[in-house]
Amino acid sequence: MINYGCGRLNVVISGGTSGIGLATAEKFLRDGANVYILGRSVLRGAMAVQKLQAFTDNKVFYVPCDVISSEECKKALANINGAIDILVNAAGVYQEQRLENMTEADYANIFDTNVKGTMLLTQAALPYMYGGGCIVNIASDAGISGNYGCPVYCASKGAVVALSKALALDYAPNIRVNCVCPADVDTPLLRKQLEDSNGGYTMDDMADAYPLGRIGKAEEIAHVICSVASPYNSFMTGAVIPVDGGLTAK
Ligand SMILES: NC(=O)c1ccc[n+]([C@@H]2O[C@H](COP(=O)([O-])OP(=O)(O)OC[C@H]3O[C@@H](n4cnc5c(N)ncnc54)[C@H](OP(=O)(O)O)[C@@H]3O)[C@@H](O)[C@H]2O)c1
């Protein structure tokens, strides 16, 4: 077990029921934190809690929440017992779509979840961060450099990068805000992306693009998120941290 120094803290993770958010919940729980995982699907929430309870003595709580609704964000956070010390905004959607095929509904789905959702949950959390706190937003390599076939997703993650830097300025010195930018990571989101490509490309094809010769694992991103959020990392704010096997170093 790594001691991130987050032991008794209250941690809220949007998208904590799957993939990177779920792996992050596990690491915080192993470190002794109280963890609230948010997502829309009650079934996914129950399955995540069942998996996570193996690592904790009832310190994990599922709270249903659609982050695109300010009312749901406020209601979800009212369930939390005491202050929020750490907020991880990991809820997100990916859609591969060239611009000529993009509809306004596709745009709304991507931007509402990735940008508005990050903004609304953060807004709802601020009143609970009265003792100071830490926010980690999950963007993407696609928010740092361009990527093929997903211009609106890239734009949404670029917005999350910019939002993170601006919030870091507005809420210093009490609240640190940082942005973690993973590249391809083996999660349900990526498996769906591969399915949607109808055999157009495989995980091995993806791996070829990486200096490290493979895509990432959810726990490798989770480790960085927990490290960034750790009180030991007290001098880091406004940072944009690629975790991408060297992809954006090229
Ligand atoms: N996997 C990758 O290759 C990769 C690469 C770069 C960046 N990212 C980013 O990393 C984050 C996590 O991705 P992941 O791969 O772990 O995805 P994932 O396995 O599909 O998990 C996404 C999570 O977000 C939740 N979510 C989606 N829409 C939501 C909404 N409107 N309200 C509340 N929760 C919502 C989902 O739960 P419900 O559906 O039940 O709501 C689920 O818990 C995302 O922001 C993604 O863009 C992923």
The ligand as a Tripos MOL2 file, in Angstrom:
@<TRIPOS>MOLECULE
LIG
   48    52     1     0     0
SMALL
NO_CHARGES

@<TRIPOS>ATOM
      1 N1         -9.7840    5.5060  -21.2910 N.am      1 LIG1
      2 C1         -9.0610    6.3290  -22.0230 C.2       1 LIG1
      3 O1         -8.3770    5.9080  -22.9920 O.2       1 LIG1
      4 C2         -9.0170    7.7970  -21.6900 C.ar      1 LIG1
      5 C3         -8.0210    8.5730  -22.2930 C.ar      1 LIG1
      6 C4         -7.9590    9.9400  -22.0040 C.ar      1 LIG1
      7 C5         -8.8720   10.5140  -21.1470 C.ar      1 LIG1
      8 N2         -9.8530    9.7320  -20.5860 N.ar      1 LIG1
      9 C6        -10.7950   10.3940  -19.6910 C.3       1 LIG1
     10 O2        -10.7630    9.7640  -18.4320 O.3       1 LIG1
     11 C7        -12.0580    9.8870  -17.8160 C.3       1 LIG1
     12 C8        -12.5130    8.5050  -17.3640 C.3       1 LIG1
     13 O3        -12.6060    7.6770  -18.5280 O.3       1 LIG1
     14 P1        -12.7020    6.0870  -18.4420 P.3       1 LIG1
     15 O4        -11.8970    5.5630  -19.5650 O.co2     1 LIG1
     16 O5        -12.4560    5.6400  -17.0700 O.co2     1 LIG1
     17 O6        -14.2480    5.9050  -18.8450 O.3       1 LIG1
     18 P2        -15.3720    4.8540  -18.3900 P.3       1 LIG1
     19 O7        -14.7670    3.5810  -17.9500 O.co2     1 LIG1
     20 O8        -16.3580    4.8520  -19.5140 O.co2     1 LIG1
     21 O9        -16.0310    5.5700  -17.1300 O.3       1 LIG1
     22 C9        -16.7220    6.7830  -17.2930 C.3       1 LIG1
     23 C10       -17.3940    7.0950  -15.9820 C.3       1 LIG1
     24 O10       -18.0440    8.3670  -16.1120 O.3       1 LIG1
     25 C11       -19.4000    8.2360  -15.6740 C.3       1 LIG1
     26 N3        -20.2060    9.2070  -16.3860 N.ar      1 LIG1
     27 C12       -20.3490    9.3830  -17.7250 C.ar      1 LIG1
     28 N4        -21.2310   10.3730  -17.9760 N.ar      1 LIG1
     29 C13       -21.6510   10.8250  -16.7640 C.ar      1 LIG1
     30 C14       -22.5630   11.8250  -16.3590 C.ar      1 LIG1
     31 N5        -23.2550   12.5770  -17.2440 N.pl3     1 LIG1
     32 N6        -22.7540   12.0250  -15.0290 N.ar      1 LIG1
     33 C15       -22.0850   11.2900  -14.1210 C.ar      1 LIG1
     34 N7        -21.2050   10.3270  -14.4450 N.ar      1 LIG1
     35 C16       -21.0000   10.1000  -15.7580 C.ar      1 LIG1
     36 C17       -19.7600    6.7760  -15.9870 C.3       1 LIG1
     37 O11       -20.8340    6.3000  -15.2020 O.3       1 LIG1
     38 P3        -22.3660    6.3030  -15.7510 P.3       1 LIG1
     39 O12       -22.3150    6.0010  -17.2200 O.co2     1 LIG1
     40 O13       -23.0750    5.2840  -14.9370 O.co2     1 LIG1
     41 O14       -22.8590    7.6910  -15.4690 O.co2     1 LIG1
     42 C18       -18.4560    6.0940  -15.5680 C.3       1 LIG1
     43 O15       -18.4030    5.9360  -14.1630 O.3       1 LIG1
     44 C19       -12.9650   10.5280  -18.8570 C.3       1 LIG1
     45 O16       -13.0570   11.9130  -18.5990 O.3       1 LIG1
     46 C20       -12.2330   10.2910  -20.1670 C.3       1 LIG1
     47 O17       -12.5300   11.2700  -21.1450 O.3       1 LIG1
     48 C21        -9.9390    8.3880  -20.8260 C.ar      1 LIG1
@<TRIPOS>BOND
     1     1     2 1
     2     2     3 2
     3     2     4 1
     4     4     5 ar
     5     4    48 ar
     6     5     6 ar
     7     6     7 ar
     8     7     8 ar
     9     8     9 1
    10     8    48 ar
    11     9    10 1
    12     9    46 1
    13    10    11 1
    14    11    12 1
    15    11    44 1
    16    12    13 1
    17    13    14 1
    18    14    15 2
    19    14    16 1
    20    14    17 1
    21    17    18 1
    22    18    19 2
    23    18    20 1
    24    18    21 1
    25    21    22 1
    26    22    23 1
    27    23    24 1
    28    23    42 1
    29    24    25 1
    30    25    26 1
    31    25    36 1
    32    26    27 ar
    33    26    35 ar
    34    27    28 ar
    35    28    29 ar
    36    29    30 ar
    37    29    35 ar
    38    30    31 1
    39    30    32 ar
    40    32    33 ar
    41    33    34 ar
    42    34    35 ar
    43    36    37 1
    44    36    42 1
    45    37    38 1
    46    38    39 2
    47    38    40 1
    48    38    41 1
    49    42    43 1
    50    44    45 1
    51    44    46 1
    52    46    47 1
@<TRIPOS>SUBSTRUCTURE
     1 LIG1         1 GROUP 0 **** ****
